[in-house]
Amino acid sequence: MPVKVGIPRALLYYYYYPLWRTFFEELGAEVVLSSPSTKGVLTEGLKYAVDEVCLPVKLTFGHVLDLAGKVDLIFLPRLISVKKAEYICPKFLGLPDMIRRLAGIPPLIDVNIDRYKSNNDICLAVKEVGRLFTHNHFKIWLAYRRSLKVHRRYFRLLELGLMPAEALAVLKDRVKNEPLPEPEKITVALIGHPYNIHDPYVSMNIIGRLRTLGANVITAECLPEKTAGSYASRLPKKLFWTLGQRMMGAALYYLERPDLSGMIHVAAFGCGPDSMTGELIERRARTMGMPFLSLTLDEHTGEAGVITRLEAFLDMVSWKMAGTVGAIKSSS
């Protein structure tokens, strides 16, 4: 029987799952995902996570516990840096050590992912993980090359405007075409970490609700990394948090788009980098007269309150657009 490798449906799953899944499957392993986020998964995570960590990390505890008894190994890399000269949140660095103290969980694959000094360091991590399944170095390298190919296609789908769940469905051939979102009257930029906005439970299905209310939703993942980096470099000082820099660059880019109707920033309570980038984004949006909504999520956030704020925000956007159209007509 193949070795079962569990992957928590949390944190950077929304960026790297196709790459991880392809790599392990090419090495002969069976990949098992944790269940979708629910109140029960979060409740289990809250029992064991320390109070100081943010909501996405607390949820990760629940996803790891969900995999207990289902798999032989759990893939939980120690993320230090995923891009040269930039860092990931320090809570990601300590996550494997926090998780390891849980009783009854399978052994962790907690390989170090550190590209801060050189992109070549990733090769060491690939070899370390691959040797758990085979000593054939060529097979390990071939598996990694194939996983990179899938990863690049996944991001091309995201840049076409598909959300992660939609892109994954295309990769799995559940959807034969690569459909573009239908154009809508209102275009809203939803800025936030992928694990905050793409998890339907944590975000209270904010993307689905906005679409139902008639908005076309664009996120940072719809933007090529180079473009986001270019716009983020306009800041007086470089942000050394990779995810924060991507959010900031996407926000600055979208604020210059003439078809943008409004912007929503979603942050998790207790996230230090978000408290800074969110403030910078809001100031720029207010300066440009762009309708802006800031949402902060934690385990106590109520669904009714979020829905009410979204409806009020879209009403404000519609009024502003109607006023702009009226002003153009009166001047012509």
C-alpha positions in Angstrom: 0.0 0.0 0.0 1.3 3.5 -0.8 2.3 5.8 2.0 -0.5 8.3 2.9 0.7 11.9 3.2 -1.7 14.3 4.8 -1.9 18.0 3.8 -3.8 20.4 6.0 -6.3 22.5 4.0 -5.0 25.7 5.5 -2.4 28.5 5.2 -0.3 28.3 2.0 -2.4 25.3 0.8 -4.1 27.9 -1.4 -0.7 28.7 -3.1 1.2 25.4 -3.2 -1.2 22.5 -3.0 -1.0 21.5 -6.7 2.8 21.5 -6.5 2.8 19.5 -3.2 0.2 17.0 -4.4 1.9 16.4 -7.7 5.3 15.9 -6.1 4.1 13.3 -3.6 2.0 11.4 -6.1 4.9 11.2 -8.6 6.9 9.6 -5.8 4.2 7.0 -5.3 2.5 8.4 -2.2 -1.2 8.9 -1.7 -2.2 12.5 -0.8 -5.0 13.0 1.7 -6.5 16.4 2.3 -8.0 17.4 5.6 -11.7 18.1 5.6 -13.0 21.5 4.5 -13.1 24.0 7.3 -16.1 23.9 9.6 -17.1 25.0 13.0 -16.0 21.7 14.4 -12.5 21.8 12.8 -12.0 25.3 14.2 -13.3 24.3 17.7 -10.8 21.5 17.8 -8.0 23.9 16.9 -9.0 26.4 19.5 -8.7 23.8 22.2 -5.0 23.4 21.6 -3.7 26.5 20.0 -2.2 29.3 22.2 -4.2 32.5 22.4 -1.5 34.7 20.9 -1.7 33.2 17.4 -4.0 34.4 14.7 -7.2 32.7 13.4 -5.6 30.9 10.4 -2.9 29.3 12.6 -5.6 28.2 15.1 -7.5 26.7 12.2 -4.4 24.8 11.1 -4.4 23.0 14.4 -7.9 21.8 13.7 -6.9 20.6 10.2 -3.9 18.7 11.5 -6.1 17.0 14.1 -8.6 16.1 11.4 -5.9 14.2 9.6 -4.9 12.1 12.7 -5.7 8.5 12.2 -6.1 8.9 8.4 -2.5 9.2 7.2 1.0 7.9 7.9 2.7 11.3 7.6 1.6 15.0 7.7 3.4 17.5 5.5 3.9 20.7 7.5 7.0 22.4 6.2 8.9 24.9 8.3 8.4 28.0 6.1 11.2 30.5 6.6 11.4 32.2 3.2 9.7 31.4 -0.1 11.4 34.3 -2.0 14.9 35.6 -2.0 15.6 38.4 0.5 12.0 38.2 2.0 10.5 36.4 5.0 7.3 34.6 5.7 5.4 35.3 9.0 7.4 34.0 12.0 4.4 32.0 13.2 4.8 29.9 10.1 8.4 29.2 11.2 7.3 28.0 14.6 4.2 26.1 13.5 5.7 22.6 13.3 7.0 22.9 16.9 3.6 24.1 18.1 1.9 21.2 16.3 4.3 18.5 17.4 3.2 18.7 21.0 -0.3 17.5 20.0 -0.9 13.9 21.2 -1.9 11.2 18.7 -0.8 12.9 15.5 1.4 11.1 12.8 5.0 12.1 12.3 5.5 15.4 10.6 7.5 16.2 7.4 8.8 19.5 8.7 11.5 20.2 6.1 12.9 23.7 6.1 11.9 25.9 3.2 14.4 28.8 3.1 15.0 30.7 -0.1 16.2 33.9 1.7 19.8 33.7 0.6 19.5 31.6 -2.6 16.8 30.0 -4.6 19.0 27.0 -4.9 18.4 26.1 -1.3 15.1 24.7 -2.3 16.9 21.8 -3.9 18.1 20.6 -0.5 14.6 20.5 0.8 13.3 18.6 -2.3 16.0 15.9 -1.8 15.3 15.7 1.9 11.6 15.0 1.4 12.1 12.8 -1.6 14.4 10.5 0.2 11.6 9.6 2.5 10.0 7.8 -0.5 12.9 6.8 -2.7 16.6 6.9 -3.0 16.5 7.4 -6.7 17.7 11.0 -7.1 16.6 11.1 -10.7 13.1 10.1 -9.8 13.0 12.8 -7.1 14.2 15.5 -9.5 11.8 14.4 -12.2 8.9 14.6 -9.7 9.9 18.1 -8.7 10.1 19.2 -12.3 6.6 17.9 -13.0 5.2 19.5 -9.9 6.7 22.9 -11.0 4.9 22.5 -14.3 1.6 21.9 -12.6 2.3 24.8 -10.2 2.9 27.2 -13.1 -0.3 26.2 -14.8 -2.2 26.6 -11.6 -1.0 30.2 -11.3 -1.9 30.9 -14.9 -5.4 29.9 -14.2 -5.5 32.2 -11.1 -4.2 35.1 -13.3 -7.1 34.4 -15.7 -9.4 35.3 -12.9 -10.3 31.9 -11.5 -10.4 31.4 -7.7 -8.3 28.5 -6.2 -11.2 26.1 -6.0 -12.1 26.8 -9.6 -8.5 26.4 -10.8 -8.1 23.1 -8.9 -11.3 21.8 -10.6 -9.7 22.6 -14.0 -6.5 20.8 -13.0 -8.4 17.8 -11.9 -10.3 17.8 -15.2 -13.6 18.2 -13.4 -14.1 21.3 -15.7 -12.9 20.9 -19.2 -12.6 24.5 -20.2 -10.9 27.4 -18.5 -13.7 29.9 -18.2 -13.3 33.5 -17.5 -15.5 35.2 -15.0 -18.5 37.0 -16.6 -18.1 40.7 -16.7 -20.2 42.6 -14.1 -21.1 46.2 -13.6 -19.3 46.4 -10.3 -15.7 45.3 -9.9 -14.4 44.9 -6.4 -10.8 44.2 -5.4 -10.7 41.8 -2.5 -7.3 42.1 -0.8 -6.2 39.7 1.8 -4.1 36.6 2.5 -5.3 33.6 0.5 -6.1 31.6 3.6 -8.4 34.4 4.8 -10.4 35.1 1.7 -10.5 31.7 -0.1 -11.5 29.5 2.9 -15.3 29.7 2.6 -15.8 29.1 6.3 -13.3 31.6 7.6 -14.3 34.3 5.2 -18.0 33.4 5.5 -18.0 32.8 1.7 -17.2 36.5 1.0 -16.4 35.8 -2.6 -19.6 33.9 -3.3 -21.6 36.5 -1.5 -20.1 39.4 -3.5 -20.7 37.5 -6.7 -24.3 36.8 -5.7 -24.8 40.6 -5.0 -23.6 41.3 -8.6 -19.9 42.1 -8.2 -17.0 40.8 -10.1 -14.3 39.9 -7.6 -10.5 40.2 -8.3 -7.8 39.3 -5.8 -4.1 39.5 -5.5 -3.8 36.0 -7.0 -5.3 37.3 -10.2 -2.2 39.5 -10.7 1.3 38.2 -11.9 3.8 38.2 -9.1 6.2 40.4 -11.0 3.5 43.1 -11.5 2.6 43.0 -7.8 6.3 43.3 -6.9 6.8 46.2 -9.2 4.0 48.2 -7.7 5.0 47.3 -4.1 8.5 48.7 -4.9 7.0 52.1 -5.2 6.8 52.3 -1.4 9.6 54.4 0.3 10.8 51.2 2.1 10.5 47.6 1.0 8.2 45.3 2.9 10.2 42.2 3.8 7.0 40.1 4.5 6.4 38.2 1.2 2.6 38.0 1.6 2.3 41.6 2.8 4.3 42.8 -0.2 2.0 40.9 -2.6 -1.1 42.4 -1.0 0.3 45.9 -1.0 1.4 45.6 -4.7 -1.9 44.3 -5.8 -3.8 47.0 -4.0 -1.6 49.8 -5.5 -2.1 48.2 -9.0 -5.9 47.8 -8.7 -6.3 51.3 -7.4 -5.0 52.6 -10.7 -7.5 50.5 -12.7 -10.3 52.7 -14.2 -12.8 49.9 -13.9 -12.3 49.4 -10.2 -15.5 50.2 -8.2 -14.3 49.5 -4.7 -11.8 47.7 -2.5 -12.2 45.4 0.5 -9.3 44.5 2.8 -9.7 41.3 4.9 -7.3 40.7 7.8 -7.2 38.2 10.7 -7.2 39.7 14.2 -3.8 39.5 15.8 -1.9 39.7 12.5 0.9 42.2 13.0 1.9 42.6 9.3 -1.7 43.0 8.3 -2.2 45.8 10.8 0.4 47.8 9.0 -0.3 46.9 5.3 -4.0 47.3 5.9 -3.5 50.9 7.2 -1.3 51.7 4.2 -3.8 50.4 1.7 -6.7 52.2 3.4 -4.9 55.5 3.4 -4.1 55.2 -0.3 -7.6 54.2 -1.2 -9.1 57.1 0.8 -6.7 59.6 -0.8 -7.9 58.4 -4.2 -11.6 58.6 -3.2 -12.0 54.8 -3.7 -14.9 53.2 -1.6 -13.1 51.1 0.9 -14.2 48.5 3.5 -11.9 46.9 6.2 -13.0 43.5 7.6 -11.2 41.9 10.6 -11.9 38.2 11.2 -11.6 36.1 14.3 -13.3 33.1 15.9 -16.1 35.4 17.2 -16.9 37.2 13.9 -20.6 37.0 13.2 -21.9 36.1 9.8 -24.9 38.5 9.9 -22.6 41.4 10.7 -20.3 40.6 7.7 -23.3 40.3 5.3 -24.7 43.6 6.5 -21.4 45.4 6.0 -21.0 43.9 2.5 -24.5 45.0 1.4 -23.9 48.5 2.8 -20.5 48.7 1.1 -22.0 47.7 -2.3 -24.8 50.2 -1.9 -22.2 52.9 -1.3 -20.3 51.8 -4.4 -23.5 51.8 -6.5 -24.4 55.3 -5.2 -21.0 56.6 -6.1 -21.1 55.1 -9.6 -24.6 56.5 -10.2 -23.3 59.9 -9.0 -20.4 59.7 -11.4 -22.5 58.8 -14.3 -25.0 61.6 -13.5 -22.2 64.1 -13.3 -20.8 63.0 -16.7 -24.3 63.3 -18.3 -25.0 66.7 -16.9 -21.6 68.1 -18.1 -22.1 66.7 -21.6 
